[in-house]
Amino acid sequence: MPWPRYRGVLPEWEACEAACGRPAPKTVRTFPSRLPDEVVVRRLSAQGFVLEPLPFPPHVYRLVREPFPVGKTLEHWLGYVYVQESVMALVAHAVVERAEPKVVLDLCAAPGGKTTHLSELLPGATVVAADTSQRRLRALGSNLQRTARLNVATFRADGRTFPLGAPFDAVLVDAPCSAEGNVRDDPRVLRDLPEATRRRLSRLQEALLRRAVRLVRPGGVVVYATCTFAPEENEAVVDRVLCDHPELAVELLRFPVPHADGLVEFSGQPFHPQLRQAWRVYPHHMDSGGLFLVRLRRAGGGGSEAAADVPPLVHPAARLSEAEASRRVDRAVRLLTDELGVAPVHLQKLRWMVASRHLWLHRCEVWPASRWKPSRAWELTGCGLRAFARWGRGEERPTSWLVQWLGDRVRNRVELEPEQWDRLLCGQAVPTSAPSGFVALSLRGEVLGAGLVRAGRVRHLIPADRAASLREALHLTGAR
Ligand SMILES: C[S@@+](CC[C@H](N)C(=O)[O-])C[C@H]1O[C@@H](n2cnc3c(N)ncnc32)[C@H](O)[C@@H]1O
């Protein structure tokens, strides 16, 4: 074990040391709402992967054999799996356990491991996902599109000053940290952190947690997680917040997973006795990375206040009238029903949000942002699926994300052979007998994206980077 300072607090030192010396097995999480686990397992097994389900959390599989990176499979490209450390899949369960939150805030969300999981576990809830980093927000956006998360709205915002005014049923703080728990993947975390960096991190973590406590409604839940062992970033942070907030209590987590208790003392510094109920999951416990996890309940009654505010039709930053937005939605619906052949029943219970360049299709039922003061400090960056995008001078086209999510519900499909897909993805038009207009493009009956037929030839509308990775996922090598 690399950190002698943890020797006195780590009960199974040798087992932990041995686990840290081995590479961690890769694990994936499935999305049963999208495709049943047995189908995902069958499809990956057919390509030589061997998957072993974990006893807990559900829908997490260890890749016992990975003939090539799972991130390069079609199943990953289509968003049926998310590569996530098994231990990290405990976090979303800690948010939803013994609670039925209707509106959840993920305060440090990118690139989206926990957001996609929360959205899957809470299909009827609205998940608000925030992060400060533009670059990481882009990764979050692409993961949310790939896995078709219709109940997630994303915001660029600093979690320390996240707008108040709309209480959440649950808030997750998956805090930036020194990531010591990633030692099996990244030996750089072995370097001793300079004191000043540790102090800066713990100040940031404390500010995020303090904001989360102000953002949760009475009776609601705050979950604080890091992937580090350092007590300065874990118990010490929660201790200071607990001492200032007698209305908070640590709640016991009841997962059937081995773990160590939270610390009530480190290097002579005592911590709040309730912190014994926090969880420390060391690498040997789940043969994974490390995790610190604690669930706090804010005292007080009352149920969710979430029902009041519904999402607007017009994106808050768009300079558009409601009438113009409605016209664009009507056009989009006509295109979906008349051109792509989607039955109107499939568009029920969905909401639209119209932005300058995009039309978003989503299932967010409530809208905390309507209670926030307008400010440059926060910006709505996405809401559900980016369903239509403006091209050139204004023509609106269905995106591949939308068509892929609709899948079989699109009647107007053009089925192509692998060799035709190869030409298509290399930028060539492929002859077809389909009439002109937008279509879904499929391979062996599975819809992979949107296409446009003109004069007896079809082209794909898949973004260039996605087309390149699709070519790789389909093992196409011929046409170039
Ligand atoms: C541990 S990562 C989150 C991982 C993510 N929850 C997941 O499961 O994929 C911490 C995140 O906090 C973000 N972050 C750092 N400072 C922040 C702040 N002041 N407010 C909000 N997010 C912040 C980072 O950009 C980073 O994406």
The ligand as an ORCA input file, in Angstrom:
! r2SCAN-3c Opt
* xyz 0 1
  C     -15.208     13.579     -9.610
  S     -15.590     14.554    -10.995
  C     -17.277     14.161    -11.254
  C     -17.512     12.832    -11.938
  C     -18.949     12.637    -12.341
  N     -19.852     12.817    -11.243
  C     -19.170     11.275    -12.969
  O     -19.687     10.384    -12.307
  O     -18.854     11.109    -14.157
  C     -15.675     16.149    -10.350
  C     -16.256     17.185    -11.277
  O     -16.407     18.384    -10.547
  C     -16.284     19.449    -11.455
  N     -16.070     20.675    -10.677
  C     -14.923     21.195    -10.188
  N     -15.178     22.330     -9.524
  C     -16.511     22.536     -9.592
  C     -17.382     23.534     -9.116
  N     -16.916     24.584     -8.411
  N     -18.693     23.441     -9.388
  C     -19.180     22.399    -10.103
  N     -18.392     21.419    -10.592
  C     -17.077     21.481    -10.322
  C     -15.143     19.030    -12.347
  O     -15.177     19.742    -13.581
  C     -15.407     17.538    -12.500
  O     -16.129     17.302    -13.671
*
